[in-house]
Amino acid sequence: MPINNKEVDNFMAKVYGNDYLALAKELEPLRAAGKRIVMCSGTFDLFHIGHMRMLKAAKSKGDILVVAVKSDKAASLKKEDPPVINQDYRMEAVSNCIYPDYVILAEYDIYKKMPDFEFYNTSSYEWLTIFNPVVETIRPDVFVHEDNLTIEYARKQLFEYYNVSGIIQPRTEGISTTELIDKIKTRILKKMQENNEN
């Protein structure tokens, strides 16, 4: 359940959740004024410097940055465990950064219709199911993403279908949420081992 106070609500004003149509309507005059709409996505769990650099790089590619935060369900598809931080808090954390202009929730819904894309693997199907509704409605000019070969062709199909320019942003070496969680677990296990030895 998200925190609800006046200070947070001021930041949360740019969070649209899964109301893509409302955001698309708000973007219309900005697009008409020649503003370049950029989108990037991620789980943004245990928010760290790698996330910040991704947002900064994405913002530099245009005028308006829309960040699609994966829902708990969507984020759980490629990992065994759900995110440590729930989707409401993760959206709030992203919305409090200086780079995003709008934040939305990218959800996994197998019942939403989409074009007749080809699926070469499960990851491609899942990725397209999550991001087709987002891209179809928001219609960004640019989508900044990491280099993930397992969904490379799926991403190419989606971007070509909706005339979106894809730009690869390399990961920040040496830091990731997975690595952070592993470090924490390792420290706890070492501490437990030390206590057992004493």
Buried (B, 14 or more C-beta within 10 A) or exposed (E): EEEEEEEBEEBBEBBBBBEBEEBBEBBEEBBEEEBBBBBBBBBBBBBBEBBBBBBBBBBEBBBBBBBBBBBBEBBBBBEEEBBBBBBBBBBBBBBBBEBBBBBBBBBBEEEEEEEEBEBEEEBBBBBBBBBBBBBBBBBBBBBBBEEEEBBEBBBEBBBEBBEBBBBEBEEBEEBBBEEBBEEEEEEEEEEEEEEEEE
